[in-house]
Amino acid sequence: MHDIEVEVEDLGASLNAYTSREQTAYVARCIAGDLPRTMDVLGDILQHSRLAPEAVHRERDVILREAKEVGEGWVRAGCSGRCEE
């Protein structure tokens, strides 16, 4: 990710990302003239990410816990508070 951060900063733009229970978002802020290049960078992130096995292993428990929470959230939302857990 370091190379991507440098590329974005060279444009004078900023890049951020976050996850919630239901989405992952990448946010880039740039001036209008840099929008095409910034969109190329975001496209590269989405289409060509390479995840090191060590990084995946390190995050595995977090990913599984969040996936479980999302599943439980759907059950709770669908029950409208009348389901037994």
PDB file as gemmi writes it, atoms N, CA and C in Angstrom:
CRYST1    1.000    1.000    1.000  90.00  90.00  90.00 P 1                      
ATOM      1  N   MET A   1       0.816  -1.192   0.000  1.00  0.00           N  
ATOM      2  CA  MET A   1       0.000   0.000   0.000  1.00  0.00           C  
ATOM      3  C   MET A   1       0.861   1.257   0.000  1.00  0.00           C  
ATOM      4  N   HIS A   2       2.087   1.162   0.433  1.00  0.00           N  
ATOM      5  CA  HIS A   2       2.951   2.338   0.511  1.00  0.00           C  
ATOM      6  C   HIS A   2       3.103   3.015  -0.849  1.00  0.00           C  
ATOM      7  N   ASP A   3       3.309   2.252  -1.911  1.00  0.00           N  
ATOM      8  CA  ASP A   3       3.464   2.833  -3.250  1.00  0.00           C  
ATOM      9  C   ASP A   3       2.215   3.605  -3.659  1.00  0.00           C  
ATOM     10  N   ILE A   4       1.055   3.083  -3.311  1.00  0.00           N  
ATOM     11  CA  ILE A   4      -0.197   3.763  -3.641  1.00  0.00           C  
ATOM     12  C   ILE A   4      -0.310   5.062  -2.863  1.00  0.00           C  
ATOM     13  N   GLU A   5       0.049   5.034  -1.589  1.00  0.00           N  
ATOM     14  CA  GLU A   5       0.001   6.253  -0.782  1.00  0.00           C  
ATOM     15  C   GLU A   5       0.902   7.331  -1.360  1.00  0.00           C  
ATOM     16  N   VAL A   6       2.096   6.955  -1.781  1.00  0.00           N  
ATOM     17  CA  VAL A   6       3.031   7.908  -2.367  1.00  0.00           C  
ATOM     18  C   VAL A   6       2.456   8.475  -3.662  1.00  0.00           C  
ATOM     19  N   GLU A   7       1.885   7.620  -4.484  1.00  0.00           N  
ATOM     20  CA  GLU A   7       1.312   8.070  -5.751  1.00  0.00           C  
ATOM     21  C   GLU A   7       0.178   9.072  -5.514  1.00  0.00           C  
ATOM     22  N   VAL A   8      -0.670   8.788  -4.556  1.00  0.00           N  
ATOM     23  CA  VAL A   8      -1.780   9.687  -4.245  1.00  0.00           C  
ATOM     24  C   VAL A   8      -1.255  11.008  -3.684  1.00  0.00           C  
ATOM     25  N   GLU A   9      -0.295  10.926  -2.790  1.00  0.00           N  
ATOM     26  CA  GLU A   9       0.272  12.153  -2.212  1.00  0.00           C  
ATOM     27  C   GLU A   9       0.976  12.990  -3.269  1.00  0.00           C  
ATOM     28  N   ASP A  10       1.625  12.351  -4.245  1.00  0.00           N  
ATOM     29  CA  ASP A  10       2.276  13.091  -5.329  1.00  0.00           C  
ATOM     30  C   ASP A  10       1.261  13.895  -6.135  1.00  0.00           C  
ATOM     31  N   LEU A  11       0.020  13.426  -6.163  1.00  0.00           N  
ATOM     32  CA  LEU A  11      -1.041  14.168  -6.837  1.00  0.00           C  
ATOM     33  C   LEU A  11      -1.549  15.324  -5.978  1.00  0.00           C  
ATOM     34  N   GLY A  12      -1.176  15.333  -4.707  1.00  0.00           N  
ATOM     35  CA  GLY A  12      -1.724  16.323  -3.790  1.00  0.00           C  
ATOM     36  C   GLY A  12      -3.085  15.899  -3.261  1.00  0.00           C  
ATOM     37  N   ALA A  13      -3.403  14.641  -3.425  1.00  0.00           N  
ATOM     38  CA  ALA A  13      -4.694  14.107  -2.988  1.00  0.00           C  
ATOM     39  C   ALA A  13      -4.522  13.385  -1.651  1.00  0.00           C  
ATOM     40  N   SER A  14      -5.623  12.955  -1.097  1.00  0.00           N  
ATOM     41  CA  SER A  14      -5.559  12.146   0.117  1.00  0.00           C  
ATOM     42  C   SER A  14      -6.420  10.894  -0.094  1.00  0.00           C  
ATOM     43  N   LEU A  15      -6.035   9.843   0.588  1.00  0.00           N  
ATOM     44  CA  LEU A  15      -6.716   8.558   0.450  1.00  0.00           C  
ATOM     45  C   LEU A  15      -7.003   8.022   1.837  1.00  0.00           C  
ATOM     46  N   ASN A  16      -8.203   7.523   2.029  1.00  0.00           N  
ATOM     47  CA  ASN A  16      -8.585   6.930   3.295  1.00  0.00           C  
ATOM     48  C   ASN A  16      -9.493   5.746   2.992  1.00  0.00           C  
ATOM     49  N   ALA A  17      -9.621   4.869   3.966  1.00  0.00           N  
ATOM     50  CA  ALA A  17     -10.505   3.717   3.813  1.00  0.00           C  
ATOM     51  C   ALA A  17     -11.091   3.379   5.173  1.00  0.00           C  
ATOM     52  N   TYR A  18     -12.276   2.776   5.133  1.00  0.00           N  
ATOM     53  CA  TYR A  18     -12.871   2.301   6.376  1.00  0.00           C  
ATOM     54  C   TYR A  18     -13.778   1.123   6.077  1.00  0.00           C  
ATOM     55  N   THR A  19     -14.053   0.370   7.106  1.00  0.00           N  
ATOM     56  CA  THR A  19     -15.013  -0.727   6.991  1.00  0.00           C  
ATOM     57  C   THR A  19     -16.070  -0.546   8.064  1.00  0.00           C  
ATOM     58  N   SER A  20     -17.248  -1.004   7.749  1.00  0.00           N  
ATOM     59  CA  SER A  20     -18.316  -1.088   8.733  1.00  0.00           C  
ATOM     60  C   SER A  20     -18.850  -2.509   8.650  1.00  0.00           C  
ATOM     61  N   ARG A  21     -19.886  -2.779   9.356  1.00  0.00           N  
ATOM     62  CA  ARG A  21     -20.416  -4.150   9.323  1.00  0.00           C  
ATOM     63  C   ARG A  21     -20.885  -4.533   7.928  1.00  0.00           C  
ATOM     64  N   GLU A  22     -21.280  -3.566   7.129  1.00  0.00           N  
ATOM     65  CA  GLU A  22     -21.904  -3.888   5.856  1.00  0.00           C  
ATOM     66  C   GLU A  22     -21.179  -3.361   4.628  1.00  0.00           C  
ATOM     67  N   GLN A  23     -20.079  -2.651   4.824  1.00  0.00           N  
ATOM     68  CA  GLN A  23     -19.404  -2.108   3.650  1.00  0.00           C  
ATOM     69  C   GLN A  23     -17.938  -1.822   3.919  1.00  0.00           C  
ATOM     70  N   THR A  24     -17.205  -1.760   2.850  1.00  0.00           N  
ATOM     71  CA  THR A  24     -15.837  -1.260   2.878  1.00  0.00           C  
ATOM     72  C   THR A  24     -15.817  -0.084   1.911  1.00  0.00           C  
ATOM     73  N   ALA A  25     -15.233   1.018   2.343  1.00  0.00           N  
ATOM     74  CA  ALA A  25     -15.224   2.216   1.510  1.00  0.00           C  
ATOM     75  C   ALA A  25     -13.807   2.738   1.357  1.00  0.00           C  
ATOM     76  N   TYR A  26     -13.498   3.186   0.164  1.00  0.00           N  
ATOM     77  CA  TYR A  26     -12.255   3.882  -0.118  1.00  0.00           C  
ATOM     78  C   TYR A  26     -12.642   5.304  -0.495  1.00  0.00           C  
ATOM     79  N   VAL A  27     -12.006   6.280   0.144  1.00  0.00           N  
ATOM     80  CA  VAL A  27     -12.340   7.678  -0.081  1.00  0.00           C  
ATOM     81  C   VAL A  27     -11.088   8.410  -0.544  1.00  0.00           C  
ATOM     82  N   ALA A  28     -11.197   9.099  -1.660  1.00  0.00           N  
ATOM     83  CA  ALA A  28     -10.086   9.898  -2.167  1.00  0.00           C  
ATOM     84  C   ALA A  28     -10.576  11.332  -2.339  1.00  0.00           C  
ATOM     85  N   ARG A  29      -9.764  12.261  -1.900  1.00  0.00           N  
ATOM     86  CA  ARG A  29     -10.069  13.685  -2.081  1.00  0.00           C  
ATOM     87  C   ARG A  29      -8.973  14.269  -2.969  1.00  0.00           C  
ATOM     88  N   CYS A  30      -9.411  14.958  -4.009  1.00  0.00           N  
ATOM     89  CA  CYS A  30      -8.451  15.534  -4.947  1.00  0.00           C  
ATOM     90  C   CYS A  30      -9.069  16.756  -5.612  1.00  0.00           C  
ATOM     91  N   ILE A  31      -8.236  17.499  -6.313  1.00  0.00           N  
ATOM     92  CA  ILE A  31      -8.772  18.610  -7.100  1.00  0.00           C  
ATOM     93  C   ILE A  31      -9.358  18.032  -8.384  1.00  0.00           C  
ATOM     94  N   ALA A  32     -10.260  18.768  -8.979  1.00  0.00           N  
ATOM     95  CA  ALA A  32     -10.989  18.277 -10.154  1.00  0.00           C  
ATOM     96  C   ALA A  32     -10.068  17.816 -11.282  1.00  0.00           C  
ATOM     97  N   GLY A  33      -8.987  18.537 -11.493  1.00  0.00           N  
ATOM     98  CA  GLY A  33      -8.079  18.185 -12.581  1.00  0.00           C  
ATOM     99  C   GLY A  33      -7.381  16.841 -12.382  1.00  0.00           C  
ATOM    100  N   ASP A  34      -7.270  16.399 -11.129  1.00  0.00           N  
ATOM    101  CA  ASP A  34      -6.618  15.120 -10.838  1.00  0.00           C  
ATOM    102  C   ASP A  34      -7.603  13.964 -10.701  1.00  0.00           C  
ATOM    103  N   LEU A  35      -8.880  14.236 -10.916  1.00  0.00           N  
ATOM    104  CA  LEU A  35      -9.890  13.197 -10.739  1.00  0.00           C  
ATOM    105  C   LEU A  35      -9.652  11.965 -11.613  1.00  0.00           C  
ATOM    106  N   PRO A  36      -9.350  12.103 -12.907  1.00  0.00           N  
ATOM    107  CA  PRO A  36      -9.131  10.889 -13.711  1.00  0.00           C  
ATOM    108  C   PRO A  36      -8.001  10.005 -13.167  1.00  0.00           C  
ATOM    109  N   ARG A  37      -6.886  10.607 -12.798  1.00  0.00           N  
ATOM    110  CA  ARG A  37      -5.757   9.815 -12.268  1.00  0.00           C  
ATOM    111  C   ARG A  37      -6.099   9.218 -10.906  1.00  0.00           C  
ATOM    112  N   THR A  38      -6.795   9.987 -10.073  1.00  0.00           N  
ATOM    113  CA  THR A  38      -7.201   9.478  -8.762  1.00  0.00           C  
ATOM    114  C   THR A  38      -8.155   8.297  -8.923  1.00  0.00           C  
ATOM    115  N   MET A  39      -9.060   8.368  -9.869  1.00  0.00           N  
ATOM    116  CA  MET A  39      -9.976   7.248 -10.131  1.00  0.00           C  
ATOM    117  C   MET A  39      -9.205   6.028 -10.640  1.00  0.00           C  
ATOM    118  N   ASP A  40      -8.153   6.250 -11.427  1.00  0.00           N  
ATOM    119  CA  ASP A  40      -7.295   5.136 -11.859  1.00  0.00           C  
ATOM    120  C   ASP A  40      -6.657   4.436 -10.662  1.00  0.00           C  
ATOM    121  N   VAL A  41      -6.197   5.241  -9.699  1.00  0.00           N  
ATOM    122  CA  VAL A  41      -5.578   4.664  -8.499  1.00  0.00           C  
ATOM    123  C   VAL A  41      -6.605   3.843  -7.723  1.00  0.00           C  
ATOM    124  N   LEU A  42      -7.801   4.391  -7.527  1.00  0.00           N  
ATOM    125  CA  LEU A  42      -8.846   3.640  -6.824  1.00  0.00           C  
ATOM    126  C   LEU A  42      -9.201   2.358  -7.574  1.00  0.00           C  
ATOM    127  N   GLY A  43      -9.260   2.449  -8.891  1.00  0.00           N  
ATOM    128  CA  GLY A  43      -9.526   1.258  -9.699  1.00  0.00           C  
ATOM    129  C   GLY A  43      -8.457   0.201  -9.517  1.00  0.00           C  
ATOM    130  N   ASP A  44      -7.200   0.631  -9.474  1.00  0.00           N  
ATOM    131  CA  ASP A  44      -6.105  -0.319  -9.239  1.00  0.00           C  
ATOM    132  C   ASP A  44      -6.246  -0.998  -7.877  1.00  0.00           C  
ATOM    133  N   ILE A  45      -6.619  -0.223  -6.870  1.00  0.00           N  
ATOM    134  CA  ILE A  45      -6.803  -0.793  -5.538  1.00  0.00           C  
ATOM    135  C   ILE A  45      -7.878  -1.878  -5.575  1.00  0.00           C  
ATOM    136  N   LEU A  46      -8.977  -1.590  -6.222  1.00  0.00           N  
ATOM    137  CA  LEU A  46     -10.097  -2.532  -6.244  1.00  0.00           C  
ATOM    138  C   LEU A  46      -9.851  -3.750  -7.131  1.00  0.00           C  
ATOM    139  N   GLN A  47      -9.178  -3.553  -8.238  1.00  0.00           N  
ATOM    140  CA  GLN A  47      -9.026  -4.637  -9.206  1.00  0.00           C  
ATOM    141  C   GLN A  47      -7.723  -5.405  -9.094  1.00  0.00           C  
ATOM    142  N   HIS A  48      -6.693  -4.823  -8.513  1.00  0.00           N  
ATOM    143  CA  HIS A  48      -5.376  -5.467  -8.548  1.00  0.00           C  
ATOM    144  C   HIS A  48      -4.700  -5.584  -7.184  1.00  0.00           C  
ATOM    145  N   SER A  49      -5.497  -5.574  -6.123  1.00  0.00           N  
ATOM    146  CA  SER A  49      -4.899  -5.699  -4.793  1.00  0.00           C  
ATOM    147  C   SER A  49      -4.216  -7.049  -4.638  1.00  0.00           C  
ATOM    148  N   ARG A  50      -3.085  -7.029  -3.994  1.00  0.00           N  
ATOM    149  CA  ARG A  50      -2.357  -8.261  -3.661  1.00  0.00           C  
ATOM    150  C   ARG A  50      -2.246  -8.311  -2.148  1.00  0.00           C  
ATOM    151  N   LEU A  51      -2.803  -9.341  -1.578  1.00  0.00           N  
ATOM    152  CA  LEU A  51      -2.791  -9.478  -0.126  1.00  0.00           C  
ATOM    153  C   LEU A  51      -1.765 -10.520   0.267  1.00  0.00           C  
ATOM    154  N   ALA A  52      -0.822 -10.100   1.074  1.00  0.00           N  
ATOM    155  CA  ALA A  52       0.203 -11.027   1.550  1.00  0.00           C  
ATOM    156  C   ALA A  52      -0.447 -12.057   2.471  1.00  0.00           C  
ATOM    157  N   PRO A  53      -0.078 -13.328   2.330  1.00  0.00           N  
ATOM    158  CA  PRO A  53      -0.664 -14.362   3.190  1.00  0.00           C  
ATOM    159  C   PRO A  53      -0.534 -14.037   4.684  1.00  0.00           C  
ATOM    160  N   GLU A  54       0.580 -13.423   5.073  1.00  0.00           N  
ATOM    161  CA  GLU A  54       0.763 -13.077   6.488  1.00  0.00           C  
ATOM    162  C   GLU A  54      -0.277 -12.051   6.939  1.00  0.00           C  
ATOM    163  N   ALA A  55      -0.571 -11.098   6.079  1.00  0.00           N  
ATOM    164  CA  ALA A  55      -1.558 -10.073   6.423  1.00  0.00           C  
ATOM    165  C   ALA A  55      -2.946 -10.682   6.550  1.00  0.00           C  
ATOM    166  N   VAL A  56      -3.278 -11.590   5.651  1.00  0.00           N  
ATOM    167  CA  VAL A  56      -4.578 -12.258   5.711  1.00  0.00           C  
ATOM    168  C   VAL A  56      -4.675 -13.076   6.994  1.00  0.00           C  
ATOM    169  N   HIS A  57      -3.632 -13.815   7.300  1.00  0.00           N  
ATOM    170  CA  HIS A  57      -3.633 -14.637   8.511  1.00  0.00           C  
ATOM    171  C   HIS A  57      -3.781 -13.754   9.754  1.00  0.00           C  
ATOM    172  N   ARG A  58      -3.100 -12.626   9.771  1.00  0.00           N  
ATOM    173  CA  ARG A  58      -3.134 -11.713  10.913  1.00  0.00           C  
ATOM    174  C   ARG A  58      -4.546 -11.153  11.126  1.00  0.00           C  
ATOM    175  N   GLU A  59      -5.257 -10.916  10.044  1.00  0.00           N  
ATOM    176  CA  GLU A  59      -6.588 -10.313  10.128  1.00  0.00           C  
ATOM    177  C   GLU A  59      -7.719 -11.337  10.139  1.00  0.00           C  
ATOM    178  N   ARG A  60      -7.390 -12.601   9.992  1.00  0.00           N  
ATOM    179  CA  ARG A  60      -8.400 -13.654   9.843  1.00  0.00           C  
ATOM    180  C   ARG A  60      -9.457 -13.639  10.945  1.00  0.00           C  
ATOM    181  N   ASP A  61      -9.043 -13.607  12.198  1.00  0.00           N  
ATOM    182  CA  ASP A  61     -10.005 -13.628  13.299  1.00  0.00           C  
ATOM    183  C   ASP A  61     -10.924 -12.414  13.272  1.00  0.00           C  
ATOM    184  N   VAL A  62     -10.365 -11.259  12.956  1.00  0.00           N  
ATOM    185  CA  VAL A  62     -11.178 -10.046  12.876  1.00  0.00           C  
ATOM    186  C   VAL A  62     -12.204 -10.178  11.756  1.00  0.00           C  
ATOM    187  N   ILE A  63     -11.770 -10.658  10.614  1.00  0.00           N  
ATOM    188  CA  ILE A  63     -12.662 -10.815   9.463  1.00  0.00           C  
ATOM    189  C   ILE A  63     -13.794 -11.790   9.790  1.00  0.00           C  
ATOM    190  N   LEU A  64     -13.460 -12.932  10.383  1.00  0.00           N  
ATOM    191  CA  LEU A  64     -14.476 -13.922  10.729  1.00  0.00           C  
ATOM    192  C   LEU A  64     -15.456 -13.375  11.766  1.00  0.00           C  
ATOM    193  N   ARG A  65     -14.956 -12.648  12.774  1.00  0.00           N  
ATOM    194  CA  ARG A  65     -15.831 -12.074  13.787  1.00  0.00           C  
ATOM    195  C   ARG A  65     -16.783 -11.052  13.165  1.00  0.00           C  
ATOM    196  N   GLU A  66     -16.257 -10.199  12.292  1.00  0.00           N  
ATOM    197  CA  GLU A  66     -17.110  -9.197  11.658  1.00  0.00           C  
ATOM    198  C   GLU A  66     -18.145  -9.848  10.746  1.00  0.00           C  
ATOM    199  N   ALA A  67     -17.745 -10.893  10.034  1.00  0.00           N  
ATOM    200  CA  ALA A  67     -18.694 -11.603   9.169  1.00  0.00           C  
ATOM    201  C   ALA A  67     -19.814 -12.215  10.005  1.00  0.00           C  
ATOM    202  N   LYS A  68     -19.469 -12.777  11.144  1.00  0.00           N  
ATOM    203  CA  LYS A  68     -20.471 -13.359  12.035  1.00  0.00           C  
ATOM    204  C   LYS A  68     -21.411 -12.278  12.561  1.00  0.00           C  
ATOM    205  N   GLU A  69     -20.858 -11.126  12.940  1.00  0.00           N  
ATOM    206  CA  GLU A  69     -21.683 -10.025  13.444  1.00  0.00           C  
ATOM    207  C   GLU A  69     -22.667  -9.544  12.389  1.00  0.00           C  
ATOM    208  N   VAL A  70     -22.228  -9.468  11.141  1.00  0.00           N  
ATOM    209  CA  VAL A  70     -23.128  -9.046  10.064  1.00  0.00           C  
ATOM    210  C   VAL A  70     -24.264 -10.042   9.935  1.00  0.00           C  
ATOM    211  N   GLY A  71     -23.933 -11.338   9.950  1.00  0.00           N  
ATOM    212  CA  GLY A  71     -24.966 -12.365   9.856  1.00  0.00           C  
ATOM    213  C   GLY A  71     -25.950 -12.286  11.000  1.00  0.00           C  
ATOM    214  N   GLU A  72     -25.470 -12.097  12.213  1.00  0.00           N  
ATOM    215  CA  GLU A  72     -26.350 -11.984  13.369  1.00  0.00           C  
ATOM    216  C   GLU A  72     -27.200 -10.720  13.282  1.00  0.00           C  
ATOM    217  N   GLY A  73     -26.628  -9.657  12.751  1.00  0.00           N  
ATOM    218  CA  GLY A  73     -27.379  -8.408  12.601  1.00  0.00           C  
ATOM    219  C   GLY A  73     -28.568  -8.574  11.679  1.00  0.00           C  
ATOM    220  N   TRP A  74     -28.378  -9.323  10.598  1.00  0.00           N  
ATOM    221  CA  TRP A  74     -29.486  -9.565   9.676  1.00  0.00           C  
ATOM    222  C   TRP A  74     -30.594 -10.352  10.364  1.00  0.00           C  
ATOM    223  N   VAL A  75     -30.222 -11.330  11.178  1.00  0.00           N  
ATOM    224  CA  VAL A  75     -31.229 -12.115  11.885  1.00  0.00           C  
ATOM    225  C   VAL A  75     -31.995 -11.217  12.851  1.00  0.00           C  
ATOM    226  N   ARG A  76     -31.286 -10.426  13.636  1.00  0.00           N  
ATOM    227  CA  ARG A  76     -31.948  -9.540  14.599  1.00  0.00           C  
ATOM    228  C   ARG A  76     -32.849  -8.534  13.893  1.00  0.00           C  
ATOM    229  N   ALA A  77     -32.371  -7.957  12.797  1.00  0.00           N  
ATOM    230  CA  ALA A  77     -33.171  -6.963  12.085  1.00  0.00           C  
ATOM    231  C   ALA A  77     -34.427  -7.599  11.506  1.00  0.00           C  
ATOM    232  N   GLY A  78     -34.301  -8.811  11.008  1.00  0.00           N  
ATOM    233  CA  GLY A  78     -35.450  -9.498  10.417  1.00  0.00           C  
ATOM    234  C   GLY A  78     -36.473  -9.926  11.443  1.00  0.00           C  
ATOM    235  N   CYS A  79     -36.077 -10.086  12.690  1.00  0.00           N  
ATOM    236  CA  CYS A  79     -36.991 -10.547  13.735  1.00  0.00           C  
ATOM    237  C   CYS A  79     -37.760  -9.407  14.377  1.00  0.00           C  
ATOM    238  N   SER A  80     -37.370  -8.191  14.166  1.00  0.00           N  
ATOM    239  CA  SER A  80     -38.015  -7.024  14.763  1.00  0.00           C  
ATOM    240  C   SER A  80     -38.127  -7.132  16.271  1.00  0.00           C  
ATOM    241  N   GLY A  81     -37.105  -7.729  16.905  1.00  0.00           N  
ATOM    242  CA  GLY A  81     -37.097  -7.787  18.358  1.00  0.00           C  
ATOM    243  C   GLY A  81     -37.954  -8.876  18.964  1.00  0.00           C  
ATOM    244  N   ARG A  82     -38.596  -9.729  18.158  1.00  0.00           N  
ATOM    245  CA  ARG A  82     -39.465 -10.761  18.696  1.00  0.00           C  
ATOM    246  C   ARG A  82     -38.846 -12.141  18.655  1.00  0.00           C  
ATOM    247  N   CYS A  83     -37.625 -12.248  18.214  1.00  0.00           N  
ATOM    248  CA  CYS A  83     -36.963 -13.560  18.114  1.00  0.00           C  
ATOM    249  C   CYS A  83     -36.185 -13.842  19.385  1.00  0.00           C  
ATOM    250  N   GLU A  84     -36.109 -15.093  19.734  1.00  0.00           N  
ATOM    251  CA  GLU A  84     -35.251 -15.497  20.842  1.00  0.00           C  
ATOM    252  C   GLU A  84     -33.878 -15.761  20.300  1.00  0.00           C  
ATOM    253  N   GLU A  85     -32.878 -15.315  21.050  1.00  0.00           N  
ATOM    254  CA  GLU A  85     -31.504 -15.556  20.605  1.00  0.00           C  
ATOM    255  C   GLU A  85     -30.898 -16.694  21.362  1.00  0.00           C  
TER     256      GLU A  85                                                      
END                                                                             
